[in-house]
Structure formats: C-alpha cells, structure tokens
C-alpha cells in the first residue's frame, strides 16, 4: 500500500491574507482529493551556499501557523513542521516544541545546519532528537537523509539510536544511491537489532530551467538527461523530460519497497509556488504506478 506525504512551502510574508487563504485552500483540496493525511512544512531560512541563487529568498510566514490554516479545512491532518534545531539555544527550542504540544502537533523533523564550518548555538540533530524524546515523549521526531552523502548509513543509524523514527530524503532524480543506502541500512539494522525507520523518498517536478538550477543550488543531484537540458537551455522540454525521469524513478522506488523494505513511502513537494499543480500530477503518477 502506497504512503504519500505532501511537502509545501508556507507563503511569503508579503502575500495578502486572501492569497494566503487561497494557498491554504489549494493545499487542503489536494490533500482531500488524494487522501493524504500528512503535511510536511519545511522551515525556509536564508542559506549561504556557493553559487548564485536562481530564485531570490523571501521571508515566509510562520510555517506552523500556515499548517494550522490548512488543518482548519482538513481536520485530523498530521502537521509535520521542520526546525533547524542547531540555530536555536536549547531553551528556545524547548519552548518551540512545547508550543507544538499545546497546538496538538505530535511530529517534527529536526534539521541541521547548512555548513559544517559554521558554529551554531543549538542542538545537533541527534542531540535534538534525544532531548525531545526524553522531554516530550508524545512527539515523534524525524530527520533528513541525503542518499549521496558519505557514510550516510552510519549517520542514519546514529540518528535512529538517538530517537528518530522516520526520515525524509533530499529530493532525488536517480535511484541507485537510494537503493544502495536502503539496502545497506537494512543489513545494518538487522545486525544491530534496530527497527528499520520509515523513509519517505522526496520527489518534485520541474517546469523551467530555473527550477532545475534552483534545485541544483539546493544540493539536488541531476542525472545526465536533465543536465543536458541545462547545457542546451532546452526550456520547452523541461517538464516532459523531468516527468520521464520521475516515472522511472517511481518504478525503482516501488521495486525497493517490494525487494528491500516496505518501510518506504513518497514525499511529494513543489519547490517553487508555480509548480503546485504539477505536484498534484506527480501524486497521481505515484498513485497509479505504485498501485499497478
């Protein structure tokens, strides 16, 4: 049985209230139409990465508040806000988690810093997970996995031992790193008698060269078939070519679910606001191919 979560960026602070409500309504409609019960809400902060950012940063409204607006239209919705725990002193992070408990939110994703060269004031992801599981036992803690990262299985195992029970992957367009990590993780969990965590593989569409460039800036690795579009500035073929790649990728994920572990699902995002409708098309594609 397929498991799908939707990942949505909260609106910019510059949006008028009517636009915010329309965005919440659009998200709620997708959740309702496709029977999706989990909404991931990344904390979008200004990041310092090499290279030029293809889409300028704009401060966002509070992502937890936006989740509440969607939940008003979808009662029972599981809201999963993300938080860069490293950026907050421990007391401030604890206050934030307590506010979630007061709002009847029972899931979070702890996120680390974007650079190992920066000294952050807060808790690392394993430290945050340990703190939350001890201080707020009703909260389930998730983490981020990057399949292409060195020693990723060791990282995941350490996070599982700290109390993390589910992971969202970085957006992917290639299956082999995912397959390798999940296969090795299964062996490691069996060797150490650990419960295999739930892993949601993140997928997102693209409609323009700008979308691919932005995802690349975020650290997403693009396969040759998409890199050729960038090299040739082949704007008209971006959407169709991206969906060709995604179709094959979905089939690979389904195969991993059958042969490696059933603890795998899909996390569908939009990355840029204009692509929410394409994300819904991607959800439909996942549903049709996962149930085939």
Secondary structure as GFF3:
##gff-version 3
##sequence-region A 1 292
A	DSSP	beta_strand	4	7	.	.	.	ID=ss1
A	DSSP	alpha_helix	17	33	.	.	.	ID=ss2
A	DSSP	beta_strand	38	41	.	.	.	ID=ss3
A	DSSP	alpha_helix	63	73	.	.	.	ID=ss4
A	DSSP	beta_strand	78	84	.	.	.	ID=ss5
A	DSSP	three_ten_helix	85	87	.	.	.	ID=ss6
A	DSSP	alpha_helix	90	102	.	.	.	ID=ss7
A	DSSP	beta_strand	107	111	.	.	.	ID=ss8
A	DSSP	alpha_helix	125	135	.	.	.	ID=ss9
A	DSSP	beta_strand	140	145	.	.	.	ID=ss10
A	DSSP	alpha_helix	152	162	.	.	.	ID=ss11
A	DSSP	beta_strand	164	169	.	.	.	ID=ss12
A	DSSP	alpha_helix	176	192	.	.	.	ID=ss13
A	DSSP	beta_strand	198	204	.	.	.	ID=ss14
A	DSSP	alpha_helix	209	217	.	.	.	ID=ss15
A	DSSP	alpha_helix	224	232	.	.	.	ID=ss16
A	DSSP	three_ten_helix	235	237	.	.	.	ID=ss17
A	DSSP	alpha_helix	238	259	.	.	.	ID=ss18
A	DSSP	beta_strand	264	269	.	.	.	ID=ss19
A	DSSP	three_ten_helix	273	275	.	.	.	ID=ss20
A	DSSP	alpha_helix	276	290	.	.	.	ID=ss21
###
